[in-house]
Amino acid sequence: MANGYMGKILWVDLSLRNLKEELLDEKLFRQFLGGYGLGAKILFNRMMAGVDPMGPENILGFLTGTFTGTRAIGGSRYAVVGKSPLTGSWGDANSGGFFGPHLRFAGYDGVFFTGISEEPVYLFLNNGKAELRSAAHLWGRDTYNTEDMLKSELGKDTEIACIGPAGEKRTRIAAVMNNKGRAAARSGLGAVMGSKKLKAIALKGNQKIPVFDEKRTSELRRKNLGEQTGLVSLIRDLGTCGLTVAALAHDDSPVKNWGGISIIDFPHFERFDAGPIIDRQTKKYACYQCPIGCGGHMKEGIGEYKYEAGVHKPEYETLAMFGSNCLNDNIESIIKLNDVCNRQGLDTISAGAVIAMAIECYENGLINGKDTDGVELTWGNHKAIVAMTEKLGKREGFGDILADGVKRAGEKIGKGSEQYAMHMQGQEYPAHDPKYGLKWAIAYRMDATPARHTQGGGVNPPGLPLPELDARAIRGRGEAQKVLMSFNHVINSTGMCQIVYGTFSSVYTVVDFMNSITGWDVTLEELLKTGERIANIRQAFNVREGLNPLEYRIPGRIVGKPPKEEGPLAGITLDEETMDREFCAAMDWDPKTARPNKGKLLELGLEDVATELWP
């Protein structure tokens, strides 16, 4: 067994109700680490191109990373992988909380599902023993009820990942939820889980993760806790909602379905100061062994919006997408919307985006009250936003039109509504403007998961050989973007939280933790090569599906065509052609097809991928 790993994964054939363990070679872990890195390798090798994302051949995986459940700071996360029903591309999402560490404590580095169950089921993993059980009594329940019922049946020490009604109804913006507010939200993989009639995974266990040098790992933890950067205090005190006002001031946050300007169309954005939200918070929430605790639980709603005490504090993305993007400055409504999405199992980014699109369609006369079941979808109408989001989660009435995201909503509404669908290859843009941060501009298109803010936009601790990127000076930046994205793949595949990683005083902290946990002698250069390997196999997955990111449609609003006339981003138009060309050159991908070149694949040890892409 490799240090840092449990050494095995579980395969579950839901059609045949067959469960089988598989041991993995240490070489595979060193090449791909874990998380979606390992997931991409396994799915590329074992899944044919062209499968229906909602069909039995799509493989759905839940994977931990090298650091998940260890003493490494921020090692709390797990990844969900599969072919995305939203984009038709490689799909992955990740979440914090306690589920990921407990998947390892239950005895496994990952679980993969194939087939489709005839009846609703859940998987129970109990200290190395696996069992499929009926979930008939859970089907139709929201995620909160599902967690409560399973904990009542199996014990309070049980950790659960599940879907809500949105996933059951195969809503393409459905999330996988854990801990009643942590979400593996993007790529619509909750819909894949629902298509397989897999309601939940429940975990119990106390198995120990083998670590090469426990003493050294603990020493590194203590040392680096004392050296974390100033970002710690802001995130610890306020959470990511503390970033909202600054993002709005820089026009980083979307306003009015990406068509507005914060200081003009949303001038009272100071109402989104974190203070009023923290005043409603009863206690902080920290993921497994996290020293920061950016999450929070809220007081009971006593205003016009009722929600129970203990619901999760909204994060920055939720505040922006349901706030400024919809011209909604009612904080209570956004706490309620966050609760609705968490219960139903919805991606708050995509849900906020599709509501904003519907509002713009309504305001421009493309739809009316008769279409929207009498809901008056106007800018800033928080009551209407809440009402329509509830309908979306249940696929009721006009909510059914919106439930599969902006791209498909535009196709159903027609009448030119597609111009208001802000997406990349079907995935709704997150709440960061690429005209403000060039790192997002390249990643939104060129990462294998389209429109993903956790790729390319991370914080760079000292020691990572990467200059800051600026939207006004983009030439010669392809190599820098390659380095940043490669290391993001490392962080994500180790199961480390990106926020925690961003507080490190040195990037070599990651290298040190890797070696103390695994006993390897990796260098920063090797880890960067590992990240590049992961980037290439994820891209190869998409190429094999016939996808070319250079052909993806990008809305003019996103890139500044035409440029804004006022505000912090006035006059900026992104030079997409230069960015794409320089990034492809840095990655050694074909400048017209973005296909990884054979020599690059061989250099990275991806001989099997090279053979398939270059027969």
TILO-292276 format. One line per 10 residues: number of its first residue (from 1); for each residue x, y, z of C-alpha. Coordinates in nm, 4 decimals. Layout:
NUM = X Y Z | ...
***
This chain:
1 = 0.0000 0.0000 0.0000 | 0.1310 0.3449 -0.0948 | 0.1751 0.5943 0.1875 | -0.0861 0.8678 0.1617 | -0.3428 0.6323 0.0091 | -0.5795 0.3568 0.1135 | -0.4676 0.1775 -0.2034 | -0.8023 0.0653 -0.3374 | -1.1162 0.1816 -0.5119 | -1.4632 0.0298 -0.5308
11 = -1.6557 -0.0400 -0.8510 | -2.0349 -0.0534 -0.8275 | -2.2400 -0.1845 -1.1206 | -2.5859 -0.0505 -1.0422 | -2.7538 -0.2480 -1.3189 | -2.6228 -0.5835 -1.1954 | -2.5931 -0.4788 -0.8288 | -2.2361 -0.6025 -0.8360 | -1.9634 -0.4569 -0.6108 | -1.5932 -0.5168 -0.6717
21 = -1.2757 -0.3822 -0.5135 | -0.9687 -0.2944 -0.7173 | -0.6158 -0.2373 -0.5887 | -0.4197 0.0451 -0.7513 | -0.0476 0.0649 -0.8197 | 0.1563 0.3347 -0.6426 | 0.2870 0.4523 -0.9807 | -0.0657 0.5562 -1.0756 | -0.0955 0.7724 -0.7639 | 0.2382 0.9421 -0.8256
31 = 0.1454 1.0151 -1.1875 | -0.2077 1.1476 -1.1198 | -0.2227 1.2054 -0.7402 | -0.5962 1.1536 -0.6815 | -0.9158 1.3544 -0.7188 | -1.0014 1.4399 -1.0762 | -0.6434 1.3652 -1.1870 | -0.6857 0.9980 -1.1071 | -1.0484 1.0161 -1.2204 | -0.9504 1.1449 -1.5648
41 = -0.6997 0.8645 -1.6113 | -0.9510 0.5956 -1.5149 | -1.2404 0.7348 -1.7198 | -1.0272 0.7936 -2.0287 | -0.9090 0.4328 -2.0217 | -1.2393 0.2671 -1.9306 | -1.5146 0.4700 -2.0946 | -1.5837 0.4914 -2.4660 | -1.6313 0.8246 -2.6414 | -1.9821 0.9350 -2.7297
51 = -2.1698 0.7830 -2.4359 | -2.4934 0.9426 -2.3205 | -2.4128 1.1361 -2.0005 | -2.7452 1.0193 -1.8590 | -2.7019 0.6634 -1.9859 | -2.5681 0.3496 -1.8170 | -2.2256 0.3714 -1.9848 | -2.1338 0.7028 -1.8212 | -1.9034 0.6371 -1.5267 | -1.9649 0.8486 -1.2180
61 = -1.6723 0.8668 -0.9743 | -1.6195 1.0000 -0.6223 | -1.2501 1.0438 -0.5434 | -1.0283 1.1677 -0.2644 | -0.6834 1.3241 -0.2982 | -0.3410 1.2672 -0.1481 | -0.4035 1.5112 0.1372 | -0.7684 1.4326 0.2044 | -0.8173 1.3325 0.5661 | -0.4513 1.3839 0.6631
71 = -0.2849 1.6506 0.8761 | -0.1984 1.8535 0.5671 | -0.3635 2.1933 0.6078 | -0.6824 2.2143 0.4017 | -0.6989 1.8434 0.3136 | -1.0778 1.8181 0.3247 | -1.1998 1.7882 -0.0316 | -1.3334 1.5203 -0.2636 | -1.4105 1.5296 -0.6361 | -1.7010 1.3993 -0.8403
81 = -1.6202 1.3115 -1.2021 | -1.8037 1.1960 -1.5126 | -1.9119 1.3112 -1.8557 | -2.1093 1.6301 -1.8030 | -2.4761 1.6315 -1.9114 | -2.4575 2.0109 -1.9205 | -2.1599 2.0554 -2.1559 | -2.1020 1.7114 -2.3113 | -1.7384 1.7531 -2.2048 | -1.5232 1.6247 -1.9219
91 = -1.7076 1.7055 -1.6011 | -1.5864 1.7423 -1.2462 | -1.6877 1.9189 -0.9286 | -1.5429 1.9236 -0.5798 | -1.6607 1.9904 -0.2283 | -1.5268 2.0322 0.1230 | -1.6855 1.9428 0.4534 | -1.6372 1.5982 0.6051 | -1.7456 1.3518 0.3361 | -1.4081 1.3281 0.1597
101 = -1.1998 1.2382 0.4665 | -1.4599 0.9843 0.5760 | -1.4549 0.8131 0.2382 | -1.0942 0.7271 0.3189 | -1.1736 0.6397 0.6799 | -1.4310 0.3956 0.5378 | -1.1460 0.2274 0.3508 | -1.1370 0.3646 -0.0039 | -0.9639 0.6272 -0.2170 | -1.2617 0.6372 -0.4502
111 = -1.5859 0.4800 -0.5691 | -1.7014 0.4459 -0.9304 | -2.0557 0.3751 -1.0472 | -2.1670 0.2240 -1.3769 | -2.5090 0.1198 -1.5033 | -2.8516 0.2303 -1.3840 | -3.0404 0.0846 -1.0909 | -3.3967 -0.0312 -1.1440 | -3.5000 0.1222 -0.8122 | -3.3626 0.4077 -0.6013
121 = -3.0631 0.2928 -0.3945 | -2.7897 0.4267 -0.1718 | -2.4432 0.2869 -0.1116 | -2.3376 0.2206 0.2468 | -1.9634 0.1925 0.3098 | -1.8825 0.0727 0.6597 | -1.5150 0.0216 0.7459 | -1.4255 -0.1558 0.4227 | -1.7605 -0.3285 0.3747 | -1.9883 -0.2129 0.0933
131 = -2.3604 -0.2656 0.0546 | -2.6323 -0.1312 -0.1758 | -2.9556 -0.0568 0.0072 | -3.2999 0.0595 -0.0990 | -3.3511 0.4348 -0.1071 | -3.7229 0.4167 -0.1894 | -3.8035 0.5917 0.1402 | -3.5543 0.8692 0.0581 | -3.6586 0.9374 -0.3012 | -3.8327 1.2711 -0.3283
141 = -3.6790 1.4004 -0.0068 | -3.4668 1.7137 -0.0021 | -3.1000 1.6903 0.0931 | -3.1563 1.7987 0.4540 | -3.4238 1.5332 0.5103 | -3.2079 1.2732 0.3401 | -2.9105 1.3425 0.5677 | -3.1290 1.3409 0.8786 | -3.3026 1.0168 0.7878 | -2.9791 0.8324 0.7064
151 = -2.8115 0.9539 1.0244 | -3.1152 0.8351 1.2185 | -3.0877 0.4911 1.0567 | -2.7096 0.4486 1.0553 | -2.5855 0.6671 1.3402 | -2.4915 1.0301 1.3949 | -2.1307 0.9545 1.3007 | -2.2359 0.8809 0.9416 | -2.1219 1.1151 0.6626 | -2.3435 1.1503 0.3566
161 = -2.3303 1.2846 0.0016 | -2.6665 1.2939 -0.1708 | -2.8866 1.4565 -0.4307 | -3.2113 1.6420 -0.3830 | -3.5238 1.6531 -0.6008 | -3.3322 1.8498 -0.8675 | -3.0889 1.5629 -0.9188 | -3.3658 1.3044 -0.9093 | -3.5413 1.4904 -1.1897 | -3.2147 1.5043 -1.3851
171 = -3.1950 1.8805 -1.3773 | -2.8724 1.9543 -1.5646 | -2.7590 2.2147 -1.3123 | -2.8045 1.9746 -1.0190 | -2.5354 1.9416 -0.7530 | -2.4146 1.6676 -0.5204 | -2.4547 1.7901 -0.1605 | -2.2977 1.7036 0.1735 | -2.3176 1.8504 0.5228 | -2.6355 2.0402 0.4294
181 = -2.4534 2.3155 0.2471 | -2.1287 2.1926 0.0951 | -2.1757 2.1369 -0.2772 | -1.9965 1.9584 -0.5590 | -2.1993 2.1827 -0.7792 | -2.0614 2.2371 -1.1275 | -2.0896 2.0223 -1.4441 | -2.4400 1.8995 -1.3521 | -2.3139 1.5725 -1.2061 | -2.6045 1.5616 -0.9611
191 = -2.8177 1.4846 -1.2672 | -2.5909 1.1897 -1.3526 | -2.6362 1.0592 -1.0000 | -3.0121 1.0963 -1.0399 | -3.0112 0.9244 -1.3780 | -2.8504 0.6221 -1.2117 | -3.1165 0.6299 -0.9355 | -2.8370 0.6678 -0.6833 | -2.9769 0.8825 -0.4037 | -2.6820 0.8881 -0.1651
201 = -2.3535 0.7482 -0.0429 | -2.3316 0.6942 0.3334 | -1.9985 0.6439 0.5095 | -1.8789 0.5123 0.8436 | -1.5280 0.4151 0.9398 | -1.2206 0.4708 1.1491 | -0.9488 0.3299 0.9276 | -0.6158 0.5080 0.9403 | -0.4596 0.6690 0.6348 | -0.0978 0.5474 0.6122
211 = 0.1425 0.8420 0.6355 | 0.5175 0.8105 0.5788 | 0.6227 1.0560 0.8522 | 0.3433 1.1580 1.0893 | 0.5782 1.3623 1.3087 | 0.7145 1.5621 1.0157 | 0.3636 1.6233 0.8819 | 0.2473 1.7578 1.2183 | 0.5565 1.9784 1.2414 | 0.4858 2.1194 0.8973
221 = 0.1277 2.1884 0.9969 | 0.2325 2.3803 1.3105 | 0.5031 2.5716 1.1253 | 0.2806 2.6803 0.8387 | -0.0129 2.7722 1.0603 | 0.2171 3.0333 1.2093 | 0.3246 3.1664 0.8702 | -0.0050 3.2029 0.6835 | -0.0585 3.5295 0.4981 | -0.2938 3.8193 0.5698
231 = -0.5740 3.6652 0.3651 | -0.6378 3.4351 0.6623 | -0.7880 3.7000 0.8895 | -1.0352 3.8249 0.6296 | -1.1558 3.4776 0.5336 | -1.1596 3.3547 0.8940 | -1.3656 3.6511 1.0143 | -1.5993 3.6958 0.7209 | -1.5761 3.4025 0.4822 | -1.5855 3.4594 0.1080
241 = -1.8786 3.6978 0.1497 | -1.6140 3.9422 0.2724 | -1.4884 3.9679 -0.0860 | -1.8198 4.0851 -0.2340 | -1.7975 4.4632 -0.1970 | -1.4414 4.4766 -0.3329 | -1.5383 4.2596 -0.6302 | -1.8327 4.4870 -0.7075 | -1.6161 4.7976 -0.6750 | -1.3780 4.6582 -0.9390
251 = -1.6664 4.5484 -1.1654 | -1.5430 4.1908 -1.1221 | -1.8923 4.0707 -1.0234 | -2.1565 4.0282 -1.2940 | -2.4272 4.2941 -1.2981 | -2.7620 4.2726 -1.4741 | -2.6891 3.9428 -1.6510 | -2.3387 4.0645 -1.7388 | -2.4853 4.3631 -1.9234 | -2.4469 4.6275 -1.6535
261 = -2.1859 4.8241 -1.4614 | -2.1721 4.7972 -1.0835 | -2.1261 5.1634 -0.9926 | -2.4052 5.2678 -1.2327 | -2.6626 4.9870 -1.2361 | -2.6033 4.8570 -0.8827 | -2.4832 5.1676 -0.6983 | -2.5873 5.0545 -0.3496 | -2.3493 4.7600 -0.3516 | -2.2170 4.8668 -0.0110
271 = -2.5254 4.6886 0.1236 | -2.3352 4.3704 0.0425 | -2.0788 4.4468 0.3087 | -2.0250 4.1273 0.5056 | -2.1323 4.2922 0.8314 | -2.5085 4.2432 0.7906 | -2.4521 3.8793 0.6975 | -2.2178 3.8127 0.9893 | -2.4770 3.9740 1.2192 | -2.7132 3.6945 1.1142
281 = -2.4520 3.4232 1.1782 | -2.4772 3.2132 1.4942 | -2.1564 3.0108 1.4646 | -1.8715 2.9454 1.2270 | -1.8396 2.6327 1.0146 | -1.5054 2.4718 0.9348 | -1.4381 2.1782 0.7069 | -1.2369 1.8816 0.8341 | -0.9421 2.0053 1.0451 | -0.9516 2.3470 0.8772
291 = -0.7872 2.6246 1.0807 | -0.9785 2.9006 0.9001 | -1.3471 2.8111 0.9069 | -1.4824 3.0305 0.6270 | -1.8337 2.8873 0.6497 | -2.1097 2.9788 0.8900 | -2.4540 2.8825 1.0171 | -2.7287 3.1431 1.0235 | -2.9967 3.2498 1.2681 | -3.3559 3.1565 1.1983
301 = -3.5172 3.3789 0.9373 | -3.7643 3.6131 1.1085 | -3.8343 3.8604 0.8304 | -4.0433 3.8010 0.5204 | -3.8290 3.4980 0.4354 | -3.8540 3.2004 0.6668 | -3.5696 2.9536 0.7000 | -3.4682 2.7387 0.9905 | -3.1802 2.8164 1.2209 | -2.8528 2.6585 1.1118
311 = -2.8759 2.7044 0.7341 | -2.5433 2.7801 0.5674 | -2.4100 3.1281 0.5105 | -2.4107 3.2240 0.1405 | -2.0707 3.2352 -0.0301 | -1.9453 3.5094 -0.2618 | -2.0565 3.3314 -0.5804 | -2.4120 3.2936 -0.4496 | -2.4278 3.6565 -0.3353 | -2.3111 3.7812 -0.6740
321 = -2.5179 3.5536 -0.8961 | -2.8467 3.6035 -0.7084 | -2.7533 3.9583 -0.6060 | -2.5904 4.1993 -0.8492 | -2.6480 3.9698 -1.1470 | -3.0230 3.9959 -1.0827 | -3.0036 4.3546 -0.9443 | -3.1262 4.2105 -0.6145 | -2.9973 4.3882 -0.3023 | -3.2186 4.2023 -0.0535
331 = -2.9778 3.9998 0.1620 | -3.2516 3.8017 0.3380 | -3.3789 3.6765 0.0029 | -3.0299 3.5548 -0.0916 | -2.9940 3.3614 0.2344 | -3.3295 3.2053 0.1501 | -3.2205 3.1339 -0.2082 | -2.9040 2.9683 -0.0823 | -3.1177 2.7493 0.1435 | -3.3569 2.6622 -0.1398
341 = -3.0697 2.5577 -0.3658 | -2.8988 2.3559 -0.0924 | -3.2203 2.1700 -0.0108 | -3.3104 2.1016 -0.3735 | -2.9510 2.0233 -0.4697 | -2.8808 2.3032 -0.7189 | -2.5673 2.4840 -0.8328 | -2.6232 2.8396 -0.7076 | -2.4018 2.9834 -0.9834 | -2.6041 2.8271 -1.2628
351 = -2.9371 2.8882 -1.0888 | -2.8620 3.2576 -1.0425 | -2.7461 3.2825 -1.4028 | -3.0582 3.1276 -1.5518 | -3.2854 3.3441 -1.3361 | -3.0999 3.6567 -1.4556 | -3.1412 3.5412 -1.8143 | -3.5152 3.4887 -1.7602 | -3.5477 3.8365 -1.6112 | -3.3813 3.9937 -1.9141
361 = -3.6095 3.7970 -2.1455 | -3.9108 3.9160 -1.9444 | -3.7956 4.2785 -1.9426 | -3.7505 4.2670 -2.3220 | -4.0912 4.1150 -2.3910 | -3.9718 3.7722 -2.5053 | -4.1760 3.6102 -2.2282 | -4.4641 3.7415 -2.0183 | -4.6597 3.6626 -1.7048 | -4.8605 3.3972 -1.8831
371 = -4.5390 3.2128 -1.9675 | -4.3956 3.2507 -1.6177 | -4.7018 3.1250 -1.4274 | -4.7815 3.4768 -1.3147 | -4.4391 3.5418 -1.1615 | -4.3313 3.8984 -1.2463 | -3.9658 3.8488 -1.3401 | -3.8284 4.2009 -1.3236 | -3.4871 4.3293 -1.2156 | -3.4500 4.3320 -0.8392
381 = -3.7853 4.1661 -0.7692 | -3.6551 3.9396 -0.4947 | -3.9923 3.7780 -0.4258 | -4.0168 3.6716 -0.7899 | -3.6567 3.5461 -0.7889 | -3.7247 3.3258 -0.4869 | -4.0539 3.1993 -0.6287 | -3.9025 3.1067 -0.9659 | -3.5981 2.9409 -0.8091 | -3.8296 2.7206 -0.6039
391 = -4.0153 2.6249 -0.9220 | -3.6840 2.5584 -1.0969 | -3.5741 2.3145 -0.8277 | -3.9004 2.1244 -0.8576 | -3.9185 2.1495 -1.2398 | -4.2629 2.3046 -1.2055 | -4.4191 2.5269 -1.4718 | -4.1756 2.7753 -1.6228 | -3.9141 2.6424 -1.3817 | -3.8958 2.3358 -1.6018
401 = -3.7874 2.5560 -1.8936 | -3.5009 2.6946 -1.6839 | -3.3960 2.3746 -1.5082 | -3.1367 2.2648 -1.7632 | -2.9401 2.5888 -1.7690 | -2.9210 2.8981 -1.9859 | -2.8210 2.7317 -2.3132 | -3.1188 2.4973 -2.3217 | -3.3512 2.7653 -2.1823 | -3.2580 2.9846 -2.4787
411 = -3.3294 2.7004 -2.7187 | -3.6726 2.6447 -2.5633 | -3.7729 3.0109 -2.5373 | -3.6379 3.1062 -2.8799 | -3.7247 3.4527 -3.0137 | -3.3602 3.5574 -2.9970 | -3.3321 3.4805 -2.6262 | -3.0053 3.2968 -2.6942 | -2.8291 3.6355 -2.6871 | -2.9038 3.6558 -2.3157
421 = -2.7653 3.3099 -2.2386 | -2.4290 3.3732 -2.0710 | -2.2470 3.0409 -2.0972 | -1.9439 2.8596 -2.2308 | -2.0336 2.5296 -2.3984 | -2.3503 2.5141 -2.1861 | -2.1851 2.5949 -1.8524 | -2.2932 2.9236 -1.6951 | -2.0158 3.1726 -1.6235 | -1.9216 3.2135 -1.2584
431 = -1.9075 3.5503 -1.0830 | -1.5665 3.6713 -1.2004 | -1.5237 3.8949 -1.5039 | -1.2386 3.7789 -1.7308 | -1.1835 4.1399 -1.8362 | -1.0794 4.2038 -1.4764 | -0.8703 3.8873 -1.4358 | -0.7047 3.7512 -1.7482 | -0.6358 3.4233 -1.5704 | -1.0067 3.3505 -1.5936
441 = -1.0244 3.4636 -1.9557 | -0.7966 3.1809 -2.0670 | -0.9203 2.9190 -1.8226 | -1.2891 2.9711 -1.8992 | -1.2297 2.8537 -2.2554 | -0.9194 2.6369 -2.2450 | -0.9701 2.4274 -1.9325 | -1.1458 2.0962 -1.9932 | -1.4309 2.2103 -1.7661 | -1.5676 2.5229 -1.9379
451 = -1.6359 2.8429 -1.7413 | -1.4686 2.7264 -1.4203 | -1.3487 2.9927 -1.1763 | -1.1418 2.7438 -0.9776 | -0.9146 2.6946 -1.2787 | -0.6730 2.9711 -1.3611 | -0.7883 3.2196 -1.1014 | -0.6118 3.0934 -0.7925 | -0.3850 3.2823 -0.5563 | -0.0108 3.2375 -0.6161
461 = 0.2001 3.1904 -0.3010 | 0.5618 3.3092 -0.3239 | 0.7829 3.0581 -0.4988 | 0.5535 2.9717 -0.7879 | 0.7373 3.0968 -1.0996 | 0.4490 3.3000 -1.2342 | 0.4015 3.6738 -1.2891 | 0.0663 3.8383 -1.2300 | -0.1511 3.8581 -1.5406 | -0.3179 4.1815 -1.6425
471 = -0.6010 4.2188 -1.8911 | -0.4332 4.5195 -2.0495 | -0.1015 4.3429 -2.1136 | -0.1642 3.9897 -2.2321 | 0.1116 3.9137 -2.4791 | 0.3713 3.6572 -2.3786 | 0.1576 3.5186 -2.0967 | 0.0802 3.1706 -2.2318 | 0.3629 3.0035 -2.0414 | 0.2634 3.1782 -1.7176
481 = -0.0957 3.0611 -1.7567 | 0.0265 2.7075 -1.8209 | 0.2183 2.7116 -1.4919 | -0.0759 2.8477 -1.2940 | -0.3276 2.6023 -1.4371 | -0.0892 2.3098 -1.3945 | -0.0447 2.3835 -1.0259 | -0.4197 2.4323 -0.9828 | -0.4593 2.0758 -1.1092 | -0.2121 1.9605 -0.8445
491 = -0.3981 2.1389 -0.5649 | -0.7365 2.0099 -0.6785 | -0.6117 1.6546 -0.7252 | -0.4539 1.6417 -0.3784 | -0.7865 1.7306 -0.2160 | -0.6485 2.0560 -0.0774 | -0.8749 2.3589 -0.0436 | -0.7744 2.6401 -0.2791 | -0.8585 2.9056 -0.0213 | -0.6277 2.7447 0.2331
501 = -0.3570 2.6975 -0.0304 | -0.3816 3.0684 -0.1086 | -0.2828 3.1536 0.2483 | 0.0498 2.9663 0.2373 | 0.3640 3.1778 0.2596 | 0.5401 2.9514 0.0083 | 0.4359 2.7135 -0.2640 | 0.6980 2.4727 -0.1313 | 0.4626 2.3998 0.1585 | 0.2716 2.1766 -0.0828
511 = 0.5915 1.9984 -0.1840 | 0.6879 1.9436 0.1802 | 0.3487 1.8017 0.2731 | 0.3560 1.5729 -0.0301 | 0.6896 1.4220 0.0665 | 0.6165 1.3876 0.4379 | 0.2892 1.2085 0.3676 | 0.3953 0.9832 0.0783 | 0.7662 0.9346 0.1400 | 0.8367 1.0384 -0.2174
521 = 1.1051 1.2897 -0.3097 | 0.9017 1.5069 -0.5422 | 1.0195 1.8503 -0.6475 | 0.8176 2.1536 -0.7493 | 0.9196 2.0796 -1.1081 | 0.7822 1.7256 -1.0848 | 0.4530 1.8504 -0.9426 | 0.4211 2.1048 -1.2236 | 0.4783 1.8233 -1.4716 | 0.2136 1.6182 -1.2912
531 = -0.0329 1.9046 -1.3257 | 0.0514 1.9330 -1.6945 | -0.0114 1.5589 -1.7333 | -0.3532 1.5951 -1.5695 | -0.4380 1.8928 -1.7931 | -0.3502 1.6939 -2.1035 | -0.5499 1.3834 -2.0200 | -0.8565 1.5936 -1.9361 | -0.8149 1.7779 -2.2659 | -0.7678 1.4465 -2.4481
541 = -1.1024 1.3323 -2.3075 | -1.2715 1.6309 -2.4743 | -1.0831 1.5940 -2.8019 | -1.1936 1.2329 -2.8196 | -1.5522 1.3567 -2.7740 | -1.5074 1.5728 -3.0854 | -1.4893 1.9001 -2.8922 | -1.2682 2.1946 -2.9805 | -1.2655 2.4782 -2.7258 | -1.1398 2.7194 -2.9910
551 = -1.4819 2.6852 -3.1541 | -1.6859 2.7523 -2.8399 | -1.9152 3.0546 -2.8642 | -1.8301 3.3372 -2.6259 | -2.0911 3.6108 -2.5567 | -1.9677 3.9566 -2.6492 | -2.0514 4.0905 -2.3040 | -1.8013 3.8560 -2.1476 | -1.5025 3.9671 -2.3541 | -1.5913 4.3334 -2.4097
561 = -1.7385 4.3334 -2.7592 | -1.8300 4.6157 -2.7575 | -1.6275 4.7418 -2.4599 | -1.7938 4.9076 -2.1646 | -1.8046 5.2854 -2.1898 | -1.7893 5.3520 -1.8155 | -1.6686 5.1956 -1.4945 | -1.3444 5.0227 -1.3943 | -1.3421 4.7996 -1.7034 | -1.4191 5.0730 -1.9553
571 = -1.2481 5.0312 -2.2908 | -1.1280 4.6738 -2.2388 | -1.1763 4.4151 -2.5116 | -0.9959 4.0855 -2.4703 | -0.7662 3.9754 -2.7485 | -0.8934 3.6184 -2.7600 | -0.6935 3.5197 -3.0662 | -0.3605 3.6112 -2.9070 | -0.4473 3.4524 -2.5737 | -0.5581 3.1253 -2.7320
581 = -0.2608 3.1075 -2.9678 | -0.0049 3.1701 -2.6948 | -0.1665 2.9247 -2.4543 | -0.1817 2.6492 -2.7173 | 0.1834 2.7134 -2.8006 | 0.2812 2.6899 -2.4337 | 0.0850 2.3667 -2.3893 | 0.2065 2.2217 -2.7219 | -0.1499 2.1841 -2.8468 | -0.2509 2.2260 -3.2091
591 = -0.3395 2.5953 -3.2662 | -0.6512 2.5077 -3.4675 | -0.7902 2.1999 -3.2912 | -0.6356 2.2237 -2.9404 | -0.5388 1.8582 -2.9769 | -0.2364 1.7741 -2.7587 | 0.0580 1.6929 -2.9834 | 0.1842 1.3368 -2.9834 | 0.5340 1.4293 -2.8717 | 0.3963 1.6152 -2.5687
601 = 0.1810 1.3185 -2.4681 | 0.4776 1.0828 -2.4944 | 0.6933 1.3221 -2.2938 | 0.4312 1.3145 -2.0164 | 0.4176 0.9353 -2.0136 | 0.0722 0.9233 -2.1720 | 0.1544 0.6614 -2.4353 | -0.1970 0.5131 -2.4268 | -0.3515 0.8556 -2.4851 | -0.1097 0.9291 -2.7680
611 = -0.1983 0.6012 -2.9365 | -0.5697 0.6799 -2.9203 | -0.5470 1.0409 -3.0373 | -0.2744 0.9744 -3.2949 | -0.3411 0.6210 -3.4294
***
